């Protein structure tokens, strides 16, 4: 199989709809047993898709867990962020220090509520979008 360059892969992703790209990410995570901790590229492509993003917003079966503020117990919040994501200590600390930032993106309501409860229990201020 011919190896594709990064530019060729990006061009291929530009051809996909937001839903197709989301399905690709899910399958990629399953095949390689990884989690997209901060899929910034997906958000950037989603902004360019425009109409497709609006259609996905109407369904509202996926939520983003946004860390608004770490609060007084920053170490506890960092531990919870690490428990919820696959981030290392430095990445989790940077995420908490850079609040407001998304901790989890495109998760179901049950997972979002559970994550919110865990982070608030550690002293953080959390929003669901």
Secondary structure, DSSP 8 states (H G I E B T S, - for coil): -----HHHHHHHHHTS-HHHHHHHHHHHHHHHT---TT-HHHHHHHHHHTHHHHHHHHH---EEEEEEE--S-HHHHHHHHHHHSS--HHHHHHHHHT-SEEEEEEE-HHHHHHHHHHHHHTT-EEEE-
